[in-house]
Amino acid sequence: MEVSSRLIKEITYDPATQILEVELRLKGRRRFFNVPSSVFNNLITAASPGWYYTQHIRDAFPRADDKSRKRFSFPWLSIRRHH
């Protein structure tokens, strides 16, 4: 499900496995384990899902990060022009 957040793009939750997946707008997808359904419900109903995520989820549950996230590259920033 998509949420209205500057930090979070999408949230997926499986109550059978208690796995929460959070796709961050700039940092890729993170998978959290052993997340109770009450935490998921609080996240999707929070006035600020990004704040709730950083305060109650990010460092509170075991996680795995998606290593295939794309990084932006701006090669022209490292080019020096000599006159």
Secondary structure, DSSP 8 states (H G I E B T S, - for coil): -B-S-SSEEEEEEETTTTEEEEEETTTEEEEE-S--HHHHHHHHHSS-HHHHHHHHTTTTS-EEE-TT------GGGG-----
